Amino acid sequence: MPAAPPPVTRSITLAEGMSVKDLADKLEVRPKDVLAKLLNKRLMMTINQTLDTDTASMIAREFGAEVE
C-alpha cells in the first residue's frame, strides 16, 4: 500500500518548461531529492531537463505542495 502524501503545507505556481532544478528551488528542497522521486517513478532525468506540468504537479504533491 503506498504511503499517503504529506499534508499540503504550501502552494506553488508552476511555469511552462520548468526544469528539475527550478521545481526543487520552488519546493525549497535539494534537486537530488526531486531526482530521487523521479527515479522512483522510473523517470531518468537530469537537473536541467524540463518537466511536463503533470509530472511536476505529481512531484510537488509528494513534497506537500499544492500546485496552482
Secondary structure, DSSP 8 states (H G I E B T S, - for coil): ---------EEE---TT-BHHHHHHHHTS-HHHHHHHHHHTT----TTSB--HHHHHHHHHHTTEEE-
